[in-house]
């Protein structure tokens, strides 16, 4: 009896129409944007707490790094991580990613290579995109647009793809 019920449940699940990948990507993209907004609301408090833990000189250095990151997240990214200000860095990096049509192409390619892609993967790519720097972003975009295999990439391009979160994409 149990196996009959289990089989019936499996048949019912299989009978449901699957979303096409474009619909699923759009749905996950929208969820990632919403999740990012939640992170953005929490960022000021997390930043304030992290700054309070620093001595005066480190706090001043962290403020300078935060100013750099607002202009370009790849500038000062290492310093922000060192000072416990990754929430601030992630917010700036997400903003760069969301404003970039090139990022969406890369995110779509990387997301599609994940075993079970979801909006958390997209948020992860967003957190990395701004932090890897413009030259690396260009290298990643080139690899995606030309559908390059690891053997076709330069060492710098391969490192950039990995830094952007594309390890699964490389294994496709």
BELFEN-V708250 format. One record per pair of residues at least 12 apart in sequence whose ideal C-beta (glycine too) atoms are under 10 Angstrom apart, sorted by the first residue. I is the first residue (numbers start at 1). J is the second residue. Records with the same first field share a line. If there is no record, write none. Layout:
BEGIN
I->J ; J
END
This chain:
BEGIN
21->108 ; 111 ; 112 ; 117
22->108
24->111 ; 112 ; 117 ; 118 ; 119
25->104 ; 107 ; 108 ; 111 ; 112 ; 117 ; 119 ; 122
26->108
27->118 ; 119
28->107 ; 111 ; 117 ; 118 ; 119 ; 120 ; 121 ; 122 ; 123
29->98 ; 104 ; 107 ; 108 ; 111 ; 119 ; 122
30->119 ; 122
31->118 ; 119 ; 120 ; 122 ; 123
32->94 ; 97 ; 98 ; 107 ; 111 ; 118 ; 119 ; 120 ; 121 ; 122 ; 123 ; 124 ; 125 ; 126
33->94 ; 98 ; 119 ; 122 ; 123 ; 126
34->119 ; 123
35->94 ; 119 ; 120 ; 122 ; 123 ; 126
36->90 ; 91 ; 94 ; 95 ; 97 ; 98 ; 119 ; 122 ; 123 ; 126 ; 127
37->94
39->87 ; 90 ; 91 ; 94 ; 123 ; 126 ; 127
40->87 ; 90 ; 91 ; 94 ; 95
42->87 ; 91
43->85 ; 86 ; 87 ; 88 ; 89 ; 90 ; 91 ; 92
44->87 ; 88 ; 91
45->87
46->84 ; 85 ; 86 ; 87 ; 88 ; 90 ; 91
47->62 ; 66 ; 80 ; 83 ; 84 ; 85 ; 86 ; 87 ; 88 ; 89 ; 91
49->84 ; 85 ; 87
50->62 ; 80 ; 83 ; 84 ; 85 ; 86 ; 87 ; 88
51->63 ; 66 ; 83 ; 84 ; 85 ; 88
53->83 ; 84
54->83 ; 84 ; 85
58->79 ; 82 ; 83 ; 84
59->83
61->76 ; 79 ; 82 ; 83
62->76 ; 79 ; 80 ; 82 ; 83 ; 84 ; 85 ; 88
63->83 ; 85
64->76 ; 79
65->77 ; 78 ; 79 ; 80 ; 81 ; 82 ; 83 ; 85 ; 88 ; 89
66->79 ; 80 ; 83 ; 85 ; 88 ; 89 ; 92
68->80 ; 92
69->85 ; 88 ; 89 ; 91 ; 92 ; 93 ; 130 ; 131
70->88 ; 91 ; 92 ; 95
71->92
72->92 ; 96 ; 130 ; 131 ; 133 ; 134
73->88 ; 89 ; 90 ; 91 ; 92 ; 93 ; 94 ; 95 ; 96 ; 97 ; 127 ; 128 ; 129 ; 130 ; 131 ; 132 ; 133
74->89 ; 92 ; 93 ; 96 ; 129 ; 130 ; 131 ; 132 ; 133 ; 134 ; 135 ; 136 ; 137
75->92 ; 131 ; 133
76->88 ; 89 ; 92 ; 131
77->89 ; 92 ; 93 ; 128 ; 130 ; 131 ; 132 ; 133
78->131
80->92 ; 131
81->131
86->127 ; 131
87->127
89->127 ; 130 ; 131
90->123 ; 124 ; 126 ; 127 ; 128 ; 130 ; 131
91->126 ; 127 ; 130
92->127 ; 130 ; 131
93->125 ; 126 ; 127 ; 128 ; 129 ; 130 ; 131 ; 132
94->122 ; 123 ; 125 ; 126 ; 127 ; 128 ; 129 ; 130
95->126 ; 129 ; 130
96->126 ; 129 ; 130 ; 131 ; 132 ; 134 ; 137
97->122 ; 123 ; 125 ; 126 ; 127 ; 128 ; 129 ; 130 ; 131 ; 137
98->126 ; 129 ; 130
99->130
100->126 ; 129 ; 130 ; 137 ; 141
102->129 ; 137 ; 138 ; 140 ; 141 ; 144 ; 145
103->122 ; 125 ; 126 ; 129 ; 130 ; 137 ; 140 ; 141 ; 164
104->122
105->140 ; 141 ; 144 ; 145
106->125 ; 129 ; 137 ; 140 ; 141 ; 143 ; 144 ; 145 ; 161 ; 164 ; 165 ; 166 ; 169
107->121 ; 122 ; 123 ; 124 ; 125 ; 126 ; 129 ; 144 ; 164 ; 165 ; 166
108->122 ; 125 ; 144
109->125 ; 140 ; 141 ; 143 ; 144 ; 145 ; 147 ; 161 ; 166 ; 169 ; 172
110->122 ; 124 ; 125 ; 128 ; 140 ; 144 ; 161 ; 164 ; 165 ; 166 ; 167 ; 168 ; 169 ; 170 ; 172
111->124 ; 125 ; 165 ; 168 ; 169
112->168 ; 169 ; 172
113->166 ; 167 ; 168 ; 169 ; 170 ; 171 ; 172
114->165 ; 168 ; 169
115->168
117->168
121->165 ; 168
122->165
124->164 ; 165
125->164 ; 165 ; 166
126->165
127->165
128->140 ; 162 ; 163 ; 164 ; 165 ; 166
129->163 ; 164 ; 165
131->163 ; 164
132->159 ; 160 ; 161 ; 162 ; 163 ; 164 ; 165
133->160 ; 163
135->156 ; 160
136->156 ; 157 ; 159 ; 160 ; 161 ; 163 ; 164
137->160 ; 164
138->157 ; 160
139->153 ; 154 ; 156 ; 157 ; 158 ; 159 ; 160 ; 161 ; 163 ; 164
140->153 ; 157 ; 160 ; 161 ; 162 ; 163 ; 164 ; 165 ; 166 ; 169
141->160 ; 164
142->154 ; 157 ; 160 ; 161
143->157 ; 158 ; 160 ; 161 ; 164 ; 166 ; 169 ; 170
144->161 ; 164 ; 166 ; 169
147->169 ; 172
148->161 ; 170
149->170 ; 172
150->162 ; 169 ; 170 ; 171
153->170
158->170
END
